[in-house]
Amino acid sequence: MKKPTTIRPAHGPLAVLLPGLGAVATTAIAGVMLARRGLAEPIGSLTQMGTIRLGPRTEGRSPRIADFVPLAKMSDLVFGGWDIFRDDAYESALQADVLAREHLDLVEHELRSIRPMPAVFDPAYVRRLHGTHVKRAPTKADLVEQVREDIRRHMRQNDCQRAVAVWCASTEVYLEPTEVHRSVEAFERGLLKNDASIASSQIYAWACIKEGVPFANGAPNLTVDFPAAWELARKHEVPIAGKDFKTGQTLMKTVIAPALKARMLGVRGWFSTNILGNRDGEVLDDPGSFKSKEVSKLGALETIFRPDLHPALYRDLFHKVRIEYYPPRGDAKEGWDNIDLFGWLGYPMQMKIDFLCRDSILAAPIVLDLALFLDFAKRAGLYGIQEWLSFYFKCPMTAPGLDPEHDLFVQLKKLKNTLRWLMGEEPITHLGTEYYD
Ligand SMILES: NC(=O)c1ccc[n+]([C@@H]2O[C@H](COP(=O)([O-])OP(=O)(O)OC[C@H]3O[C@@H](n4cnc5c(N)ncnc54)[C@H](O)[C@@H]3O)[C@@H](O)[C@H]2O)c1
């Protein structure tokens, strides 16, 4: 990758476009509105709370990331989005039942001003939902044009010169890439022929890239992770990233697994189960959508443990992931893990993790960070797959043929070194050479 010579400044409002104004999106929007008025802290957001060490430890330089990198300010963000239901962001947030009413009421007026644009939606790809607020058009190519017009209108009406999009809509059924996903030309033909392997999320992504709008995918759908989309993103010089926000169970998995591997401890089995009762849980109760999530959640261990290199430790690893829809819990998900590991001379041990988390509270800061970093990436002249944002994803998109990096701390190091590199600072290798000079 060529280092940019100039980074365009973050002048003026930034449109943040969210397909799917459900629990995650409204929690992110309300949180930004509260934080920028000083009514709450943006906890969990690396861009707002994180620091970055620069130079040798002897220099003692550790600015806030937001002071080091020219990111857009929270006060510059103008939210918009699409949903299959007409509820404005306030009504949708009440329905999602994540944030307390006393929090939401402080920004009610602002939230109510965010009314979803009609969605691109086909229940063939999300079987548990039946929306009423949807676009109609003879072909999928026409739907792409309608989304492009939505983007332009939103930017015009809000006086925005820049926009980014983060997919916060429901998880679609599992789809493998087909012939239409091979090239830009094939995909364009598929749009005209209403090819069944082109799901709604791909239509949004295609429209965004054509409009020069960076796109991150918070769900495990294909969306923007196929050769035609990579090609289009390169052609239009648009950064893309995905997929599936790394929030609860996989966040912990990608911390614990590298620790066990670092000490060369073996693992025979890893059983993960979840109970959750929000709308996401209801959608994931459908086997097609669950398959998308299952594939996304299963990938991490294999890549971290590398049984091909360490057969004695991980050859027989049995990894199973379950998600159970359990309405009484709402958004307060519980993720259990049972790990059967073994140590010196093969003696067995167990580890249990019980994470009583809150799904959307963990996901909301990721939406904010991705919006700000993708906008920054575009201004810095980066485009195509942004591997340095793997930190935020369960199933990170990588350049074709490369294994994704799943270890959370390697991902963080990569993210911070990318920021250092872009801003003309030395990467930090942890060699500690300041003491050998
Ligand atoms: N919360 C987390 O921890 C987490 C982690 C990883 C991934 N995710 C993913 O993020 C997404 C959002 O999660 P959520 O809890 O907000 O779900 P949610 O069901 O509350 O919200 C999704 C919204 O998308 C809308 N929608 C569905 N299809 C649409 C379409 N084609 N166009 C526009 N809108 C559409 C739904 O009507 C709903 O309002 C899900 O795909 C979920 O799997 C969430």
The ligand as an SDF file (V2000), in Angstrom:
LIG
                    3D

 44 48  0  0  0  0  0  0  0  0999 V2000
  -25.4560   -6.3980   18.9180 N   0  0  0  0  0  0  0  0  0  0  0  0
  -24.4170   -7.1290   18.7110 C   0  0  0  0  0  0  0  0  0  0  0  0
  -23.6720   -7.4410   19.6100 O   0  0  0  0  0  0  0  0  0  0  0  0
  -24.1130   -7.5850   17.3040 C   0  0  0  0  0  0  0  0  0  0  0  0
  -22.8970   -8.2140   17.0860 C   0  0  0  0  0  0  0  0  0  0  0  0
  -22.5810   -8.6320   15.8050 C   0  0  0  0  0  0  0  0  0  0  0  0
  -23.4660   -8.4050   14.7750 C   0  0  0  0  0  0  0  0  0  0  0  0
  -24.6580   -7.8270   15.0170 N   0  0  0  0  0  0  0  0  0  0  0  0
  -25.5670   -7.6510   13.8870 C   0  0  0  0  0  0  0  0  0  0  0  0
  -25.9990   -6.3260   13.7880 O   0  0  0  0  0  0  0  0  0  0  0  0
  -27.2720   -6.3220   13.1570 C   0  0  0  0  0  0  0  0  0  0  0  0
  -28.2180   -5.4350   13.9480 C   0  0  0  0  0  0  0  0  0  0  0  0
  -28.5000   -6.0040   15.2040 O   0  0  0  0  0  0  0  0  0  0  0  0
  -29.7050   -5.4390   16.0710 P   0  0  0  0  0  0  0  0  0  0  0  0
  -29.6110   -6.0790   17.3990 O   0  0  0  0  0  0  0  0  0  0  0  0
  -29.7490   -3.9650   15.9590 O   0  0  0  0  0  0  0  0  0  0  0  0
  -30.9610   -6.0570   15.3040 O   0  0  0  0  0  0  0  0  0  0  0  0
  -32.4220   -5.4140   15.2010 P   0  0  0  0  0  0  0  0  0  0  0  0
  -33.2960   -6.5310   14.7310 O   0  0  0  0  0  0  0  0  0  0  0  0
  -32.7940   -4.6980   16.4270 O   0  0  0  0  0  0  0  0  0  0  0  0
  -32.2550   -4.3270   14.0620 O   0  0  0  0  0  0  0  0  0  0  0  0
  -32.1450   -4.6370   12.7180 C   0  0  0  0  0  0  0  0  0  0  0  0
  -33.0340   -3.6880   11.9560 C   0  0  0  0  0  0  0  0  0  0  0  0
  -32.8200   -3.9160   10.5600 O   0  0  0  0  0  0  0  0  0  0  0  0
  -34.0700   -3.7930    9.9170 C   0  0  0  0  0  0  0  0  0  0  0  0
  -33.9310   -4.4280    8.6140 N   0  0  0  0  0  0  0  0  0  0  0  0
  -33.9200   -5.7450    8.2980 C   0  0  0  0  0  0  0  0  0  0  0  0
  -33.6620   -5.9050    6.9940 N   0  0  0  0  0  0  0  0  0  0  0  0
  -33.4910   -4.6640    6.4740 C   0  0  0  0  0  0  0  0  0  0  0  0
  -33.1790   -4.1810    5.1900 C   0  0  0  0  0  0  0  0  0  0  0  0
  -33.0110   -5.0040    4.1540 N   0  0  0  0  0  0  0  0  0  0  0  0
  -33.0420   -2.8400    5.0180 N   0  0  0  0  0  0  0  0  0  0  0  0
  -33.2140   -1.9820    6.0580 C   0  0  0  0  0  0  0  0  0  0  0  0
  -33.5260   -2.4020    7.3030 N   0  0  0  0  0  0  0  0  0  0  0  0
  -33.6540   -3.7240    7.5070 C   0  0  0  0  0  0  0  0  0  0  0  0
  -35.0550   -4.4150   10.8820 C   0  0  0  0  0  0  0  0  0  0  0  0
  -36.3550   -3.9810   10.6260 O   0  0  0  0  0  0  0  0  0  0  0  0
  -34.5080   -3.9070   12.2110 C   0  0  0  0  0  0  0  0  0  0  0  0
  -35.1110   -2.6730   12.5810 O   0  0  0  0  0  0  0  0  0  0  0  0
  -27.7250   -7.7770   13.0640 C   0  0  0  0  0  0  0  0  0  0  0  0
  -27.4470   -8.2700   11.7770 O   0  0  0  0  0  0  0  0  0  0  0  0
  -26.8430   -8.4530   14.0590 C   0  0  0  0  0  0  0  0  0  0  0  0
  -26.6250   -9.8220   13.7810 O   0  0  0  0  0  0  0  0  0  0  0  0
  -25.0070   -7.3850   16.2560 C   0  0  0  0  0  0  0  0  0  0  0  0
  1  2  1  0
  2  3  2  0
  2  4  1  0
  4  5  1  0
  4 44  2  0
  5  6  2  0
  6  7  1  0
  7  8  2  0
  8  9  1  0
  8 44  1  0
  9 10  1  0
  9 42  1  0
 10 11  1  0
 11 12  1  0
 11 40  1  0
 12 13  1  0
 13 14  1  0
 14 15  2  0
 14 16  1  0
 14 17  1  0
 17 18  1  0
 18 19  2  0
 18 20  1  0
 18 21  1  0
 21 22  1  0
 22 23  1  0
 23 24  1  0
 23 38  1  0
 24 25  1  0
 25 26  1  0
 25 36  1  0
 26 27  1  0
 26 35  1  0
 27 28  2  0
 28 29  1  0
 29 30  1  0
 29 35  2  0
 30 31  1  0
 30 32  2  0
 32 33  1  0
 33 34  2  0
 34 35  1  0
 36 37  1  0
 36 38  1  0
 38 39  1  0
 40 41  1  0
 40 42  1  0
 42 43  1  0
M  CHG  2   8   1  16  -1
M  END
$$$$
